[in-house]
Amino acid sequence: MKHYKIENLEALKAFAIEHVAQFDAPKCFAFRGEMGSGKTTLIQSLLSAIGVKDLQGSPTYAIVNQYCNENTGKEYFHLDCYRIKNDFEAFDLGLEELFHEKKTIFIEWPEKVVQFLPEETVWITIHHESDDTRTIDIAYEY
């Protein structure tokens, strides 16, 4: 497990730029953390560092935002599963199929759909230490 301390918003953006290569892979990246911990901000920073333009913010109501890097043509997905009520709803949304397409997927509230996640999901946990300080733990073990 890797552990990082982030002191402020600028450091979070710098973290995204510095570590973008780790996140620009056809994998599922599951972001855990309490409400307001910085999950959306980190994902948006990573997408920006990857080269995605026209970011749409959190997909809280849409559940899925799809992006494309205009330079590479590569697709990315940002999911916010907070509003998913049960397995049937997740299945009806086609999330099981999406998780097995070998795309780069960033997912908030993964515990709502954990039974659908690929075995090789990378888990990122954000701890809200204070107003500005966060710690980020990344587990690459499968």
C-alpha positions in Angstrom: 0.0 0.0 0.0 1.2 3.5 -0.8 0.4 6.4 1.6 0.5 10.1 0.7 -0.2 13.2 2.7 -1.9 16.1 0.8 -1.7 19.5 2.5 -4.0 21.6 0.2 -5.9 21.8 -3.1 -2.8 22.7 -5.0 -1.0 19.7 -3.6 -3.9 17.5 -4.7 -3.6 18.8 -8.2 0.1 18.3 -8.1 -0.4 14.7 -6.9 -2.7 14.0 -9.8 -0.1 15.3 -12.3 2.7 13.4 -10.6 0.8 10.1 -10.5 -1.3 10.3 -13.6 0.6 7.4 -15.3 -0.7 5.1 -12.5 -4.3 6.0 -13.3 -4.2 6.1 -17.1 -4.7 2.4 -17.5 -7.7 0.2 -18.4 -8.6 -0.6 -14.8 -11.3 0.2 -12.3 -10.2 2.7 -9.6 -12.5 2.6 -6.6 -12.4 5.8 -4.4 -13.5 5.5 -0.8 -13.9 8.3 1.7 -16.5 10.2 3.6 -18.7 12.8 2.0 -16.6 15.9 1.3 -13.3 14.1 1.6 -12.2 15.1 -1.9 -13.0 12.0 -4.1 -14.6 14.1 -6.9 -11.9 16.7 -6.8 -9.1 14.1 -7.1 -10.9 12.3 -9.9 -11.5 15.6 -11.8 -7.8 16.5 -11.3 -6.7 13.1 -12.6 -9.0 13.4 -15.7 -7.6 16.8 -16.3 -4.0 15.6 -16.0 -4.8 12.7 -18.4 -5.8 15.3 -20.9 -9.6 15.3 -20.7 -11.2 18.6 -21.5 -14.8 19.8 -20.7 -15.1 18.1 -17.4 -18.7 17.8 -16.2 -18.3 17.6 -12.5 -19.6 14.9 -10.3 -22.1 12.5 -11.9 -24.2 12.4 -8.7 -27.5 12.5 -10.6 -26.4 11.0 -14.0 -24.4 8.3 -12.1 -22.1 7.9 -15.1 -20.1 10.6 -17.0 -18.2 9.4 -20.1 -15.2 11.3 -21.3 -12.8 11.1 -24.3 -9.3 12.3 -24.6 -9.4 14.1 -27.9 -5.7 13.6 -28.5 -5.7 9.8 -28.0 -9.3 8.8 -28.5 -9.2 6.9 -25.2 -12.4 6.7 -23.2 -12.8 7.3 -19.4 -15.7 6.8 -17.1 -16.5 8.6 -13.9 -19.2 7.0 -11.8 -20.9 8.2 -8.6 -22.8 5.3 -7.2 -24.1 7.1 -4.1 -27.7 7.1 -5.3 -27.7 3.4 -6.3 -30.2 1.6 -4.0 -29.5 -2.1 -4.7 -27.9 -4.7 -6.9 -30.9 -4.7 -9.3 -30.6 -1.0 -10.0 -26.9 -1.4 -10.6 -27.5 -4.3 -13.0 -30.3 -2.4 -14.8 -27.8 0.5 -15.4 -25.4 -1.8 -17.1 -22.6 -1.3 -14.6 -21.6 -5.0 -14.6 -21.0 -4.8 -18.4 -19.1 -1.5 -18.1 -16.8 -3.0 -15.4 -15.8 -5.8 -17.7 -15.1 -3.7 -20.8 -11.4 -3.0 -19.9 -11.9 0.7 -19.7 -10.5 3.3 -17.3 -13.1 3.7 -14.7 -13.1 6.1 -11.7 -15.8 5.2 -9.2 -17.1 7.0 -6.1 -19.0 5.1 -3.5 -17.8 1.7 -4.8 -19.2 -0.1 -1.7 -22.6 0.3 -3.3 -21.6 -2.0 -6.3 -18.7 -4.0 -4.8 -20.2 -7.3 -6.1 -19.8 -6.1 -9.7 -16.3 -4.7 -9.4 -13.4 -6.5 -11.2 -11.1 -8.6 -9.0 -8.1 -6.4 -10.0 -9.8 -3.1 -8.8 -7.4 -0.6 -7.4 -8.6 0.8 -4.1 -8.0 4.5 -3.2 -9.0 5.6 0.3 -9.1 9.3 1.1 -9.0 10.4 4.8 -10.2 13.9 5.6 -7.7 14.9 8.3 -8.6 18.6 8.6 -10.0 21.5 6.5 -7.2 21.3 4.0 -5.2 18.1 4.8 -6.0 14.7 3.3 -4.2 11.4 3.3 -4.5 9.1 0.3 -3.9 5.4 0.6 -3.6 3.4 -2.6 -3.9 -0.4 -2.5 -2.6 -2.1 -5.6 -2.9 -5.6 -4.1 -5.6 -7.8 -5.7 
